[in-house]
């Protein structure tokens, strides 16, 4: 009997040792990626000294997408706090206590939004810079000026911390490019050319770029909270007309009578786009490959 218990002890010890080795390797691999320093050359982007923060048409509506994660006052919030997943926090973007606006330079804002890196060059976690990266110089400059124009809010927050499950998903590649966007961005790529404003697929594609923050690059959405409905011709809006699409974004009420949650879908900001701009987005969405899902 003693021999049996001795072998059980050896087996348990061996498993504990293997687990410790695995956890150490997991932590080492992820820390190397989290602490990588990206050297981003300064960009000659002219940010307006003042901006009309009451405007809500394009590109002023862009700040609405910041509010999805950073809150209505851009003072940040704890998005998730779980022992296995970790603590995920959206920063206080204002100049209040605990905010970053008072210390961020023009280049710090550009690096964060366009390249997904902090002022120290290390990567941001969960910041969709790979989407904001597609904005033109002018639109990005207006967005930065709008964020700076927000009233200061005192709100101190904990730091983002990756839990073991998220670290494992990061190593196995089960997280999308939003996890560490700096890894997915071509930092030396030229700035995109903005298509001429028109009811066209090209202009609609450009304007719909921020829809990708929730609906994904293929606009197919997903089943989880905040992922958005399937906007392709095979999804939730497959039977909608252009008129129904515009009406939904003007009123926040879908053709079936379902009210859109403005905290999840900022229709109350998007409604300020012109008819032609909304029609361009519609034309682009109808040009996409049909993906057969019914995410709402």
URKA-V511545 format. One record per backbone hydrogen bond with DSSP energy under -0.5 kcal/mol. NH is the residue of the N-H (numbers start at 0). CO is the residue of the C=O. E is the energy in kcal/mol with one decimal. If there is no record, write none. Layout:
NH & CO & E
NH & CO & E
//
This chain:
4 & 0 & -2.3
5 & 1 & -2.3
6 & 2 & -2.3
7 & 3 & -2.4
8 & 4 & -2.5
9 & 5 & -2.2
10 & 6 & -2.7
11 & 7 & -2.8
12 & 8 & -2.5
13 & 9 & -2.5
14 & 10 & -2.5
15 & 11 & -2.6
16 & 12 & -2.3
17 & 13 & -2.6
18 & 14 & -2.6
19 & 15 & -2.4
20 & 16 & -2.4
21 & 17 & -2.6
22 & 18 & -2.8
23 & 19 & -2.5
24 & 20 & -2.6
25 & 21 & -2.7
26 & 22 & -2.6
27 & 23 & -2.6
28 & 24 & -2.7
29 & 25 & -2.1
30 & 26 & -2.5
31 & 27 & -1.8
32 & 28 & -1.2
33 & 29 & -2.5
34 & 30 & -1.8
35 & 32 & -0.7
37 & 35 & -0.6
37 & 120 & -2.9
39 & 37 & -0.8
40 & 38 & -0.5
44 & 42 & -2.5
45 & 43 & -0.6
46 & 44 & -0.8
47 & 45 & -0.5
52 & 50 & -1.2
54 & 51 & -1.4
59 & 56 & -1.4
60 & 56 & -1.3
61 & 58 & -1.6
62 & 59 & -1.0
63 & 60 & -1.7
64 & 61 & -1.6
65 & 61 & -0.6
65 & 62 & -0.6
66 & 62 & -1.5
67 & 63 & -0.7
68 & 65 & -1.0
69 & 65 & -2.7
70 & 66 & -1.5
73 & 70 & -1.5
75 & 69 & -2.5
76 & 89 & -1.1
78 & 76 & -0.8
78 & 87 & -2.6
79 & 87 & -1.5
81 & 85 & -2.4
85 & 81 & -3.1
86 & 160 & -2.3
87 & 79 & -2.8
87 & 85 & -0.5
88 & 86 & -0.5
89 & 76 & -2.7
91 & 97 & -0.5
92 & 73 & -2.6
92 & 90 & -0.8
93 & 73 & -0.5
98 & 95 & -2.6
99 & 91 & -1.9
100 & 93 & -1.7
102 & 99 & -1.4
103 & 99 & -1.7
108 & 104 & -2.0
109 & 105 & -2.2
110 & 106 & -2.7
111 & 107 & -2.2
112 & 108 & -2.7
113 & 109 & -2.7
114 & 109 & -0.7
114 & 110 & -1.3
115 & 110 & -0.7
115 & 111 & -0.7
116 & 110 & -1.6
117 & 121 & -3.4
120 & 117 & -2.2
122 & 35 & -0.6
123 & 115 & -2.7
125 & 177 & -0.6
125 & 178 & -2.1
127 & 125 & -0.6
128 & 126 & -2.9
130 & 127 & -1.7
131 & 127 & -1.8
132 & 128 & -2.3
133 & 130 & -1.8
134 & 131 & -1.9
139 & 135 & -2.5
140 & 136 & -2.4
141 & 137 & -2.1
142 & 138 & -2.1
143 & 139 & -2.4
144 & 140 & -2.2
145 & 141 & -2.4
146 & 142 & -2.3
147 & 143 & -2.3
148 & 144 & -1.4
149 & 146 & -1.3
154 & 96 & -2.8
154 & 152 & -0.8
160 & 86 & -3.1
162 & 84 & -2.4
164 & 83 & -2.1
165 & 83 & -0.8
166 & 162 & -2.3
167 & 163 & -2.2
168 & 164 & -2.3
169 & 165 & -2.3
170 & 166 & -2.0
171 & 167 & -2.4
172 & 168 & -0.6
173 & 168 & -2.2
174 & 168 & -0.7
178 & 175 & -1.8
180 & 177 & -0.6
182 & 179 & -1.9
183 & 179 & -0.5
183 & 180 & -1.2
184 & 180 & -1.3
186 & 184 & -1.1
188 & 185 & -1.6
194 & 192 & -0.5
199 & 197 & -2.0
203 & 199 & -2.4
204 & 200 & -2.6
205 & 201 & -1.8
206 & 202 & -2.3
207 & 203 & -2.2
208 & 205 & -1.1
209 & 206 & -0.6
210 & 207 & -1.1
211 & 207 & -0.7
211 & 208 & -1.1
212 & 209 & -1.5
213 & 210 & -1.5
214 & 210 & -3.0
215 & 211 & -1.2
218 & 215 & -1.4
220 & 214 & -2.8
221 & 227 & -2.1
226 & 223 & -2.0
229 & 294 & -1.3
230 & 218 & -3.0
230 & 228 & -0.7
234 & 231 & -2.3
235 & 229 & -0.8
236 & 229 & -1.0
237 & 234 & -1.8
239 & 236 & -1.5
244 & 240 & -2.3
245 & 241 & -2.4
246 & 242 & -2.4
247 & 243 & -2.3
248 & 244 & -1.9
249 & 245 & -1.4
250 & 246 & -2.0
251 & 247 & -2.8
253 & 257 & -3.2
256 & 253 & -2.5
259 & 251 & -3.3
261 & 259 & -0.7
263 & 260 & -1.5
264 & 260 & -3.3
266 & 264 & -3.0
268 & 265 & -1.5
269 & 265 & -2.4
270 & 266 & -2.5
271 & 268 & -1.6
272 & 269 & -2.1
277 & 273 & -2.4
278 & 274 & -2.7
279 & 275 & -2.0
280 & 276 & -1.8
281 & 277 & -2.2
282 & 278 & -2.7
283 & 279 & -2.2
284 & 280 & -2.6
285 & 281 & -2.4
286 & 282 & -0.7
286 & 283 & -1.0
287 & 284 & -1.2
291 & 289 & -0.5
292 & 290 & -1.4
//
